[in-house]
Amino acid sequence: MNLKEIKELLQLMEEHQLNEIEIEKDGTKIKMRKGPDGRIISEEMMQSRMMMPAAVHMPTSAPVGALPETPLQEDTSIVIVRSPMVGTFYSAPAPDQPPYVTMGQKVAEGDVLCIIEAMKLMNEIKCEANGAIAEILVTNGQSVEFDQPLFKIKKG
């Protein structure tokens, strides 16, 4: 990752009032989160050619707090597929093509469910279990947050 990409990540965190973001690109995994004083703390998770400063000051007007809590999964027959990144949700490979999945459609582990565009990169989100689409929780073109639920899949 270069400095420009890291600055874009910092901007995304500020724009979407995120407290934490984790990105993996080109074998480098970076996790950034806001500390109690509003400073962005970066943790480099894997080998990288670029060294990151331990903390980068990013002024914030929003109060520092936790991301919205998600309820615990009670039904073990339902798998919730969550967004691994901040970006824009697309249900189809192109505007003139049908969606990857529809309600009730049977899916297998590894099937593409959608695309999330982040920093001009199209990232395929794949199914995590065999089953059927029980619910699609976002709409085409919607902005999604890190760890936001996208789909509910009924195992089976």
For each residue, the residues with C-beta under 8 A, 3 or more apart:
1: 5 6 23 25 26 28 30 48 50
2: 5 6 50
3: 6 7 50
4: 7 8
5: 1 2 8 9 25 119
6: 1 2 3 9 10 30 42 52
7: 3 4 10 11
8: 4 5 11 12 119
9: 5 6 12 13 21 23 30 32 119
10: 6 7 13 14 32 40 56 58
11: 7 8 14 15
12: 8 9 15 16 18 21 86
13: 9 10 16 17 18 19 21 32 34 40 58
14: 10 11 17 58 60
15: 11 12
16: 12 13 86 143 145
17: 13 14 62
18: 12 13 21 67 86 145 146
19: 13 33 34 64 65 66 67
20: 31 32 33 34 67 146
21: 9 12 13 18 31 32 33 85 86 146
22: 29 30 31 32 84 85 146
23: 1 9 29 30 31 85 118
24: 28 29 30 45 46
25: 1 5 28
26: 1
27: 46 47 48
28: 1 24 25 44 45 46 47 48 50
29: 22 23 24 44 45 46
30: 1 6 9 22 23 24 42 43 44 45 48 52
31: 20 21 22 23 42 43 45
32: 9 10 13 20 21 22 40 41 42 43
33: 19 20 21 40 41
34: 13 19 20 38 39 40 41 58 60 64
35: 38 39 40 41 55 64
36: 64
37: 64
38: 34 35 58 59 60 64
39: 34 35 55 56 57 58
40: 10 13 32 33 34 35 55 56 57 58
41: 32 33 34 35 54 55
42: 6 30 31 32 52 53 54 55 56
43: 30 31 32
44: 28 29 30 48 51 52
45: 24 28 29 30 31
46: 24 27 28 29
47: 27 28
48: 1 27 28 30 44 51 52
49:
50: 1 2 3 28
51: 44 48
52: 6 30 42 44 48
53: 42 56
54: 41 42
55: 35 39 40 41 42
56: 10 39 40 42 53
57: 39 40
58: 10 13 14 34 38 39 40
59: 38
60: 14 34 38 64
61:
62: 17
63:
64: 19 34 35 36 37 38 60
65: 19
66: 19 69
67: 18 19 20 145 146 147
68:
69: 66
70: 147 149
71: 74
72:
73: 76 78 80
74: 71
75: 78
76: 73
77: 154 155 156
78: 73 75 134 152 153 154 155
79: 128 129 131 152 153 155
80: 73 149 151 152 153
81: 113 125 127 128 149 150 151 152 153
82: 147 148 149 150
83: 86 87 89 116 125 144 145 146 147 148 149 150
84: 22 116 123 125 146
85: 21 22 23 116 118 123 146
86: 12 16 18 21 83 118 143 144 145 146
87: 83 116 117 118 119 123 143 144
88: 116 117 118 141 142 143 144
89: 83 114 115 116 138 139 140 141 142 143 144 150
90: 93 114 115 116 117 122 140 141
91: 99 100 101 114 136 139 140
92: 95 97 98 99 100 140
93: 90 97 100 115
94: 97
95: 92
96:
97: 92 93 94
98: 92
99: 91 92 102 114 140
100: 91 92 93 111 112 113 114 115
101: 91 105 107 111 113 114 133 136 151
102: 99 105 133 136
103: 133 134 135 136
104: 132 133
105: 101 102 132 133
106: 131 132
107: 101 111 113 127 130 131 132 133 153
108: 111 127 130
109: 126 127 128 129 130
110: 126 127
111: 100 101 107 108 126 127
112: 100 115 124 125 126 127
113: 81 100 101 107 125 126 127 150 151
114: 89 90 91 99 100 101 124 125 150 151
115: 89 90 93 100 112 122 123 124 125
116: 83 84 85 87 88 89 90 122 123 125 144
117: 87 88 90 120 121 122 123
118: 23 85 86 87 88 121 123
119: 5 8 9 87
120: 117
121: 117 118
122: 90 115 116 117
123: 84 85 87 115 116 117 118
124: 112 114 115
125: 81 83 84 112 113 114 115 116 150
126: 109 110 111 112 113
127: 81 107 108 109 110 111 112 113 130 153
128: 79 81 109 153
129: 79 109 153 155
130: 107 108 109 127 155 156
131: 79 106 107 134 153 154 155 156
132: 104 105 106 107 153 154 156
133: 101 102 103 104 105 107 136 151 152 153 154
134: 78 103 131 151 152 153 154
135: 103 151 152
136: 91 101 102 103 133 150 151
137: 148 149 150 151 152
138: 89 142 144 148 150
139: 89 91 142
140: 89 90 91 92 99
141: 88 89 90
142: 88 89 138 139
143: 16 86 87 88 89
144: 83 86 87 88 89 116 138 148 150
145: 16 18 67 83 86 148
146: 18 20 21 22 67 83 84 85 86
147: 67 70 82 83
148: 82 83 137 138 144 145
149: 70 80 81 82 83 137 152
150: 81 82 83 89 113 114 125 136 137 138 144
151: 80 81 101 113 114 133 134 135 136 137
152: 78 79 80 81 133 134 135 137 149
153: 78 79 80 81 107 127 128 129 131 132 133 134
154: 77 78 131 132 133 134
155: 77 78 79 129 130 131
156: 77 130 131 132
